[in-house]
Amino acid sequence: GLVPPGMLKTSRALNVTSVLVDPYEPDTVYAATLAGMYKSTDAAKSWDRIGASLPDQMIVAMILDRTRKGVIYITGRDGVHRSEDGGMTWKPINRGLATTNIR
């Protein structure tokens, strides 16, 4: 369920860049891919796409803030973004960076 059936034959289908388990809710799992962000709330049995509002869906790296529930940081070709609500909304935090193409 993580990769949509139509994407299984593409080269990007297997490019999962990071998988992290929420330290506050162990049944919640986040997956960053080169084709978007996904979230599972049932221990990876099913997945929902999150982050559709991100300007670039190619997610290179992801980290969860272990001191604040629901805070996620991601990087990609459009810089660094932070979500404070478990990935539902995102804000860029690129001020002061020399480039936003972070890989």
Beta strands, then each sheet from edge to edge (+ up, - down):
strand 1: 16-21
strand 2: 29-33
strand 3: 36-40
strand 4: 48-50
strand 5: 59-64
strand 6: 72-76
strand 7: 79-83
strand 8: 91-92
sheet 1: 1+ 2- 3+ 4-
sheet 2: 5+ 6- 7+ 8-
end
